[in-house]
Amino acid sequence: MAQTLLKPRRYRGFVLTAAGLSKLQAQMTQLETQTKLRQNSRTIAERVQLSDPNGIHPITVRKILHQQGGVDKRSIRCIFDALGLELQPGDYAHASLVPQIAPAIEESPHSVSPRSHWGEAIDISHFYGRADELAYLQQRLVDDRCRLIVLGGMAGLGKTALAVKLAKTVESLFDAVVWRSLRHAPHPKEEFRDILGLLPSDLRTAKTTVGHLTRTLLTTLQRYRCLLVFDQLEPLLQSRAIAGRYNEGYEAYGELLQLVAEVPHESCVIVTTREFPKDLKLLKSPQVCVLQLSGFNPLDSQHLFAKPHCIEATNANWHVLNDYYAGNPRLLKMVVSRIEDYFGGSVTEYLQNLTNERLWFSDLEDLLAQPLDRLSLAEKVILRQLASQRQWCSLAQIRGDEVDNHWYGDLLEILDSLNRRSLIEKTIVSSPIIRTDVVDGAGVASATSPPIADEISVGERRITCFRVSPVLADYVSDRPMPTNNYAVA
């Protein structure tokens, strides 16, 4: 009986050692400097394809880069060859042996055992939704190797929970993870010194100036792959002035974020904030990811709040409720609790009462009042003007309302400031361009023929429009607003 000779399967139990990973990352950084292009699993797979017809899948490249499970030696060799590196015996090892080998490699910063300091990070055992946002952020952090990620949006949208979920998901890829809450506005000198004490570093210095601590922190982020999370940046920013400027003495935070975005390294800093720093626009690059969160769509919010709480609601009524509260999960959670307690779980009855009389309660008012207390007087006047419209408004419509002429020159800056505070929504709409031709009734000019206006659409123009969410519009309209002192800054 003839025997079939089976082709031996390739052994898939190799991973990079700390030395091999360090060598690979150094070469990738050098290539980025030379080519001005980011090197990630996809681009490396494309490089391999140029020299090896069999190629390699980007997922395999990702596994090798992040030491996530064993692969065959050929795959590792393909990557080294494609990047112009010589694969040496100390660059790879059997996966089961790497933990014993790595600590002995003193020259590699990646030999340090992963350490995590979660501080005041919240519990996310009941995290729900944001699947698209999480996948996008993970791709930007892992594949695109973003250095700075900023998550912004109004209070209650789940920025902190999303940041925790993201950090937990990628924790194993870093030498250290440090979570820091900025809720009490810690001074940068003390904060940076505390962070340095938590990160893996052999840098010791007696100098304690903010500038030196900033540079030392950046050097540490370059030598080790660290994930640093700053939660709630907005207390560091000025209130009752145009949004986005740092308080006096806190400018070092902005300088650190700028360095993190611009200087090459393998670490990542994640920031959550209700207000975007004003200089963030200047940091736009492939290494910076800025994501402004919006509310939940009706389907997700209904699944999260209505079903577990036995809330009675038609799809149409739930859409109305979700739109009114802008899909804000914290607001909806508060409202669902009131609907259970006072309306027998009926959304229909609640909406009927909401139509006749606005229903405010203390925790809802507190959440809406916090950002308004930080506004300048100029912002309050324009916000109230938008709130009174209850619809999308163009710049021309805002100027056409009864707003003091004093505002015209500052209107764009005020709207930009409100947008940085996540208090207004912005969209682009198309508007037809109409040409009006006037002719006489007979088609020939005549003193006795009445003229006829013929309107012809000759194209479209794109217009930027703004609006305030319905619940915030009602809250602002129900509160007295100052009309004196038109200072913008």
C-alpha positions as semicolon CSV with decimal commas, in nm:
position;residue;x (nm);y (nm);z (nm)
1;M;0,000;0,000;0,000
2;A;0,149;0,324;-0,109
3;Q;0,221;0,574;0,165
4;T;0,156;0,942;0,122
5;L;0,447;1,154;0,227
6;L;0,316;1,442;0,433
7;K;0,496;1,772;0,415
8;P;0,623;1,853;0,764
9;R;0,440;2,144;0,926
10;R;0,640;2,451;1,015
11;Y;0,702;2,501;1,385
12;R;0,509;2,809;1,496
13;G;0,643;2,864;1,842
14;F;0,896;3,145;1,796
15;V;0,869;3,501;1,924
16;L;1,105;3,796;1,921
17;T;1,328;3,841;2,221
18;A;1,360;4,183;2,381
19;A;1,680;4,239;2,182
20;G;1,514;4,139;1,854
21;L;1,213;4,360;1,918
22;S;1,432;4,655;2,010
23;K;1,637;4,609;1,692
24;L;1,322;4,592;1,480
25;Q;1,163;4,901;1,635
26;A;1,484;5,102;1,597
27;Q;1,497;5,016;1,226
28;M;1,130;5,109;1,181
29;T;1,191;5,446;1,346
30;Q;1,491;5,507;1,119
31;L;1,285;5,421;0,810
32;E;1,012;5,661;0,920
33;T;1,269;5,939;0,950
34;Q;1,407;5,864;0,604
35;T;1,080;5,808;0,418
36;K;0,846;6,034;0,621
37;L;0,599;5,742;0,619
38;R;0,462;5,550;0,917
39;Q;0,576;5,188;0,942
40;N;0,305;4,949;1,062
41;S;0,194;4,591;1,007
42;R;0,037;4,674;0,669
43;T;0,333;4,866;0,526
44;I;0,580;4,601;0,645
45;A;0,370;4,326;0,484
46;E;0,384;4,525;0,160
47;R;0,764;4,548;0,190
48;V;0,788;4,171;0,235
49;Q;0,571;4,117;-0,075
50;L;0,823;4,309;-0,287
51;S;1,102;4,063;-0,207
52;D;0,910;3,740;-0,138
53;P;0,630;3,624;-0,373
54;N;0,474;3,419;-0,091
55;G;0,441;3,734;0,117
56;I;0,318;3,755;0,475
57;H;-0,017;3,857;0,621
58;P;-0,040;4,188;0,816
59;I;-0,194;3,998;1,109
60;T;0,120;3,783;1,129
61;V;0,333;4,098;1,124
62;R;0,124;4,241;1,407
63;K;0,170;3,923;1,614
64;I;0,546;3,949;1,569
65;L;0,562;4,321;1,651
66;H;0,360;4,275;1,969
67;Q;0,491;3,930;2,069
68;Q;0,135;3,796;2,064
69;G;0,179;3,420;2,022
70;G;0,435;3,213;1,836
71;V;0,505;3,221;1,462
72;D;0,741;3,028;1,234
73;K;1,102;3,140;1,192
74;R;1,048;3,210;0,821
75;S;0,799;3,487;0,901
76;I;1,042;3,655;1,137
77;R;1,322;3,624;0,882
78;C;1,102;3,775;0,608
79;I;1,040;4,086;0,815
80;F;1,406;4,128;0,906
81;D;1,512;4,082;0,543
82;A;1,251;4,331;0,419
83;L;1,379;4,593;0,665
84;G;1,743;4,529;0,580
85;L;1,832;4,359;0,909
86;E;2,034;4,046;0,975
87;L;1,846;3,790;1,185
88;Q;2,072;3,658;1,460
89;P;2,013;3,371;1,707
90;G;1,959;3,612;1,996
91;D;1,678;3,793;1,812
92;Y;1,422;3,514;1,852
93;A;1,351;3,218;2,079
94;H;1,091;2,960;2,170
95;A;0,793;3,139;2,324
96;S;0,818;2,939;2,647
97;L;1,179;3,049;2,697
98;V;1,146;3,420;2,632
99;P;1,048;3,513;2,992
100;Q;1,376;3,356;3,111
101;I;1,584;3,518;2,835
102;A;1,446;3,871;2,837
103;P;1,560;3,982;3,188
104;A;1,919;3,898;3,099
105;I;1,925;4,144;2,809
106;E;2,027;4,458;2,991
107;E;2,075;4,679;2,689
108;S;1,705;4,665;2,593
109;P;1,450;4,886;2,767
110;H;1,182;4,633;2,672
111;S;1,327;4,382;2,919
112;V;1,141;4,558;3,199
113;S;0,837;4,368;3,327
114;P;0,505;4,534;3,239
115;R;0,368;4,739;3,526
116;S;0,035;4,916;3,559
117;H;-0,078;5,193;3,791
118;W;-0,450;5,251;3,740
119;G;-0,499;5,518;4,006
120;E;-0,859;5,649;3,996
121;A;-0,956;5,465;3,676
122;I;-1,323;5,364;3,693
123;D;-1,461;5,009;3,684
124;I;-1,570;4,907;3,332
125;S;-1,709;4,561;3,406
126;H;-2,044;4,676;3,259
127;F;-1,899;4,861;2,959
128;Y;-2,140;4,866;2,664
129;G;-2,144;5,022;2,320
130;R;-1,875;5,230;2,146
131;A;-1,763;4,924;1,948
132;D;-1,687;5,131;1,637
133;E;-1,500;5,396;1,833
134;L;-1,302;5,134;2,025
135;A;-1,203;4,950;1,706
136;Y;-1,099;5,277;1,541
137;L;-0,890;5,387;1,839
138;Q;-0,726;5,047;1,872
139;Q;-0,634;5,055;1,503
140;R;-0,489;5,406;1,538
141;L;-0,289;5,309;1,846
142;V;-0,169;4,961;1,743
143;D;-0,137;4,978;1,364
144;D;-0,075;5,350;1,310
145;R;0,117;5,384;1,637
146;C;-0,033;5,717;1,733
147;R;0,165;5,908;1,992
148;L;-0,122;6,126;2,114
149;I;-0,493;6,039;2,136
150;V;-0,743;6,302;2,256
151;L;-1,100;6,201;2,343
152;G;-1,337;6,496;2,378
153;G;-1,705;6,561;2,425
154;M;-1,971;6,686;2,662
155;A;-1,995;6,547;3,014
156;G;-2,171;6,212;3,040
157;L;-2,074;6,068;2,701
158;G;-1,841;5,804;2,846
159;K;-1,498;5,944;2,755
160;T;-1,335;5,808;3,069
161;A;-1,494;5,463;3,032
162;L;-1,381;5,442;2,670
163;A;-1,027;5,544;2,767
164;V;-1,015;5,274;3,037
165;K;-1,147;5,013;2,795
166;L;-0,891;5,110;2,532
167;A;-0,604;5,111;2,782
168;K;-0,706;4,772;2,926
169;T;-0,730;4,628;2,574
170;V;-0,374;4,725;2,476
171;E;-0,213;4,702;2,822
172;S;0,003;4,401;2,732
173;L;0,173;4,591;2,449
174;F;0,341;4,838;2,686
175;D;0,619;4,828;2,942
176;A;0,405;5,039;3,174
177;V;0,056;5,186;3,195
178;V;-0,005;5,490;3,418
179;W;-0,348;5,646;3,475
180;R;-0,360;6,000;3,616
181;S;-0,668;6,202;3,704
182;L;-0,637;6,578;3,652
183;R;-0,971;6,650;3,819
184;H;-0,807;6,850;4,100
185;A;-0,567;7,034;3,866
186;P;-0,234;6,908;4,004
187;H;0,060;7,138;3,938
188;P;0,280;7,005;3,656
189;K;0,591;7,002;3,873
190;E;0,444;6,761;4,129
191;E;0,248;6,565;3,869
192;F;0,543;6,499;3,636
193;R;0,764;6,402;3,931
194;D;0,501;6,154;4,053
195;I;0,463;6,004;3,705
196;L;0,840;5,958;3,671
197;G;0,833;5,765;3,996
198;L;0,583;5,520;3,846
199;L;0,747;5,468;3,507
200;P;1,035;5,226;3,444
201;S;1,342;5,448;3,430
202;D;1,704;5,454;3,536
203;L;1,718;5,832;3,494
204;R;1,793;6,003;3,821
205;T;1,821;6,376;3,859
206;A;1,837;6,628;4,138
207;K;1,692;6,902;3,918
208;T;1,327;6,974;3,982
209;T;1,238;7,255;3,743
210;V;0,925;7,195;3,537
211;G;1,123;7,221;3,215
212;H;1,376;6,959;3,323
213;L;1,103;6,724;3,450
214;T;0,923;6,761;3,116
215;R;1,236;6,666;2,922
216;T;1,309;6,374;3,156
217;L;0,955;6,246;3,114
218;L;0,983;6,266;2,736
219;T;1,318;6,082;2,744
220;T;1,155;5,807;2,949
221;L;0,874;5,777;2,695
222;Q;1,141;5,739;2,427
223;R;1,342;5,473;2,610
224;Y;1,043;5,262;2,718
225;R;0,711;5,191;2,555
226;C;0,467;5,349;2,800
227;L;0,096;5,425;2,795
228;L;0,014;5,740;2,990
229;V;-0,348;5,848;3,038
230;F;-0,449;6,198;3,152
231;D;-0,817;6,194;3,251
232;Q;-1,020;6,519;3,267
233;L;-0,787;6,783;3,126
234;E;-1,041;7,068;3,139
235;P;-0,965;7,186;3,499
236;L;-0,623;7,293;3,369
237;L;-0,784;7,530;3,118
238;Q;-0,909;7,883;3,181
239;S;-1,276;7,938;3,257
240;R;-1,489;8,245;3,175
241;A;-1,260;8,321;2,883
242;I;-1,224;8,189;2,528
243;A;-1,187;7,812;2,561
244;G;-0,864;7,620;2,530
245;R;-0,604;7,837;2,702
246;Y;-0,409;7,685;2,990
247;N;-0,425;7,845;3,333
248;E;-0,115;8,034;3,439
249;G;0,143;7,790;3,567
250;Y;-0,006;7,493;3,381
251;E;0,137;7,561;3,035
252;A;0,383;7,272;3,082
253;Y;0,101;7,025;3,017
254;G;0,050;7,177;2,674
255;E;0,425;7,174;2,609
256;L;0,442;6,805;2,704
257;L;0,154;6,716;2,470
258;Q;0,323;6,906;2,187
259;L;0,650;6,718;2,243
260;V;0,466;6,386;2,265
261;A;0,303;6,457;1,929
262;E;0,614;6,579;1,746
263;V;0,913;6,384;1,883
264;P;0,965;6,021;1,765
265;H;0,895;5,752;2,029
266;E;0,697;5,430;2,074
267;S;0,484;5,542;2,369
268;C;0,130;5,682;2,365
269;V;-0,047;5,949;2,570
270;I;-0,428;5,942;2,592
271;V;-0,617;6,252;2,706
272;T;-0,986;6,286;2,794
273;T;-1,140;6,631;2,816
274;R;-1,467;6,823;2,790
275;E;-1,278;7,113;2,635
276;F;-1,015;7,087;2,363
277;P;-0,693;7,286;2,410
278;K;-0,675;7,573;2,163
279;D;-0,335;7,471;2,024
280;L;-0,454;7,118;1,941
281;K;-0,523;7,225;1,580
282;L;-0,152;7,294;1,537
283;L;-0,069;6,932;1,627
284;K;-0,259;6,771;1,340
285;S;-0,047;6,489;1,199
286;P;-0,071;6,113;1,135
287;Q;0,065;6,060;1,487
288;V;-0,219;6,256;1,652
289;C;-0,574;6,123;1,681
290;V;-0,851;6,358;1,794
291;L;-1,194;6,203;1,843
292;Q;-1,497;6,405;1,953
293;L;-1,755;6,165;2,092
294;S;-2,122;6,204;2,007
295;G;-2,424;6,052;2,176
296;F;-2,553;5,698;2,140
297;N;-2,781;5,615;1,851
298;P;-3,141;5,523;1,951
299;L;-3,087;5,149;1,902
300;D;-2,785;5,131;2,133
301;S;-2,935;5,354;2,401
302;Q;-3,263;5,160;2,397
303;H;-3,075;4,833;2,438
304;L;-2,867;4,978;2,721
305;F;-3,139;5,155;2,922
306;A;-3,493;5,064;2,819
307;K;-3,482;4,684;2,809
308;P;-3,298;4,618;3,139
309;H;-3,531;4,860;3,321
310;C;-3,856;4,731;3,167
311;I;-3,927;5,072;3,017
312;E;-4,234;5,085;2,791
313;A;-4,158;5,276;2,473
314;T;-4,238;5,253;2,107
315;N;-3,943;5,289;1,875
316;A;-4,074;5,629;1,767
317;N;-4,105;5,755;2,126
318;W;-3,763;5,628;2,218
319;H;-3,617;5,808;1,915
320;V;-3,777;6,130;2,041
321;L;-3,638;6,077;2,392
322;N;-3,291;5,988;2,263
323;D;-3,281;6,291;2,031
324;Y;-3,398;6,530;2,303
325;Y;-3,117;6,420;2,536
326;A;-2,865;6,401;2,247
327;G;-2,803;6,031;2,310
328;N;-2,606;6,123;2,623
329;P;-2,583;5,800;2,826
330;R;-2,554;5,970;3,164
331;L;-2,853;6,196;3,097
332;L;-3,057;5,902;2,968
333;K;-2,967;5,696;3,275
334;M;-3,096;5,976;3,499
335;V;-3,415;6,016;3,297
336;V;-3,489;5,642;3,283
337;S;-3,463;5,631;3,662
338;R;-3,722;5,913;3,689
339;I;-3,949;5,745;3,435
340;E;-3,942;5,429;3,646
341;D;-4,007;5,612;3,971
342;Y;-4,275;5,864;3,866
343;F;-4,426;5,757;3,532
344;G;-4,470;5,383;3,576
345;G;-4,199;5,313;3,320
346;S;-4,396;5,482;3,041
347;V;-4,190;5,695;2,803
348;T;-4,512;5,812;2,635
349;E;-4,644;5,963;2,957
350;Y;-4,309;6,123;3,033
351;L;-4,292;6,285;2,689
352;Q;-4,645;6,423;2,729
353;N;-4,544;6,590;3,054
354;L;-4,220;6,710;2,896
355;T;-4,419;6,879;2,619
356;N;-4,647;7,061;2,862
357;E;-4,387;7,151;3,121
358;R;-4,011;7,103;3,124
359;L;-3,905;6,863;3,396
360;W;-3,581;6,952;3,568
361;F;-3,422;6,764;3,857
362;S;-3,109;6,843;4,055
363;D;-2,863;6,589;3,913
364;L;-2,969;6,675;3,557
365;E;-2,934;7,047;3,626
366;D;-2,592;6,995;3,787
367;L;-2,460;6,814;3,480
368;L;-2,583;7,088;3,244
369;A;-2,479;7,377;3,469
370;Q;-2,113;7,275;3,508
371;P;-1,997;7,364;3,154
372;L;-2,212;7,679;3,143
373;D;-2,042;7,814;3,456
374;R;-1,713;7,817;3,263
375;L;-1,840;8,033;2,975
376;S;-1,740;8,390;2,903
377;L;-2,026;8,641;2,883
378;A;-1,985;8,659;2,506
379;E;-2,026;8,282;2,476
380;K;-2,337;8,289;2,693
381;V;-2,507;8,546;2,471
382;I;-2,433;8,357;2,147
383;L;-2,527;8,023;2,305
384;R;-2,862;8,165;2,411
385;Q;-2,914;8,305;2,061
386;L;-2,857;7,959;1,912
387;A;-3,074;7,795;2,178
388;S;-3,367;8,018;2,087
389;Q;-3,366;7,891;1,726
390;R;-3,415;7,517;1,801
391;Q;-3,269;7,434;1,457
392;W;-2,953;7,445;1,248
393;C;-2,841;7,807;1,191
394;S;-2,592;7,946;0,941
395;L;-2,360;8,235;1,016
396;A;-2,585;8,464;0,813
397;Q;-2,886;8,361;1,022
398;I;-2,700;8,419;1,347
399;R;-2,591;8,764;1,230
400;G;-2,943;8,837;1,110
401;D;-3,088;8,786;1,456
402;E;-3,106;9,063;1,709
403;V;-2,748;9,039;1,825
404;D;-2,553;9,352;1,910
405;N;-2,324;9,456;1,621
406;H;-2,039;9,432;1,870
407;W;-2,037;9,056;1,814
408;Y;-1,983;9,047;1,438
409;G;-1,604;9,068;1,447
410;D;-1,573;8,807;1,723
411;L;-1,849;8,569;1,613
412;L;-1,622;8,308;1,454
413;E;-1,394;8,298;1,756
414;I;-1,692;8,265;1,991
415;L;-1,843;7,980;1,787
416;D;-1,504;7,810;1,772
417;S;-1,476;7,840;2,149
418;L;-1,823;7,692;2,206
419;N;-1,735;7,408;1,972
420;R;-1,412;7,338;2,164
421;R;-1,626;7,315;2,478
422;S;-1,849;7,057;2,302
423;L;-2,158;7,273;2,370
424;I;-2,267;7,319;2,008
425;E;-2,288;7,086;1,711
426;K;-2,151;7,175;1,370
427;T;-2,241;7,036;1,030
428;I;-2,209;7,115;0,659
429;V;-2,528;7,149;0,452
430;S;-2,579;7,208;0,081
431;S;-2,785;7,505;-0,032
432;P;-2,896;7,571;-0,393
433;I;-2,763;7,877;-0,573
434;I;-3,059;8,050;-0,742
435;R;-3,030;8,286;-1,040
436;T;-3,328;8,511;-1,107
437;D;-3,396;8,613;-1,470
438;V;-3,660;8,879;-1,541
439;V;-3,841;8,869;-1,879
440;D;-4,164;9,019;-2,014
441;G;-4,478;8,809;-2,056
442;A;-4,451;8,777;-2,437
443;G;-4,081;8,705;-2,437
444;V;-4,011;9,048;-2,596
445;A;-3,936;9,364;-2,406
446;S;-4,251;9,577;-2,388
447;A;-4,365;9,867;-2,181
448;T;-4,713;9,709;-2,141
449;S;-4,607;9,348;-2,068
450;P;-4,570;9,265;-1,693
451;P;-4,224;9,130;-1,607
452;I;-4,193;8,765;-1,502
453;A;-3,924;8,645;-1,259
454;D;-3,779;8,312;-1,362
455;E;-3,574;8,140;-1,086
456;I;-3,312;7,895;-1,208
457;S;-3,094;7,671;-0,990
458;V;-2,737;7,704;-1,118
459;G;-2,552;7,496;-0,858
460;E;-2,502;7,434;-0,488
461;R;-2,292;7,586;-0,215
462;R;-2,179;7,431;0,112
463;I;-2,273;7,616;0,429
464;T;-2,153;7,554;0,785
465;C;-2,441;7,545;1,032
466;F;-2,458;7,526;1,411
467;R;-2,712;7,416;1,668
468;V;-2,758;7,338;2,038
469;S;-2,900;7,004;2,155
470;P;-3,270;7,026;2,252
471;V;-3,218;6,960;2,625
472;L;-2,939;7,218;2,650
473;A;-3,143;7,466;2,445
474;D;-3,433;7,434;2,690
475;Y;-3,203;7,462;2,991
476;V;-3,033;7,776;2,856
477;S;-3,365;7,935;2,756
478;D;-3,508;7,879;3,104
479;R;-3,220;8,058;3,275
480;P;-3,160;8,436;3,286
481;M;-2,850;8,534;3,090
482;P;-2,643;8,852;3,131
483;T;-2,662;9,107;2,851
484;N;-2,394;9,354;2,965
485;N;-2,016;9,327;2,950
486;Y;-1,941;9,201;2,601
487;A;-1,583;9,095;2,674
488;V;-1,475;8,799;2,464
489;A;-1,149;8,701;2,630
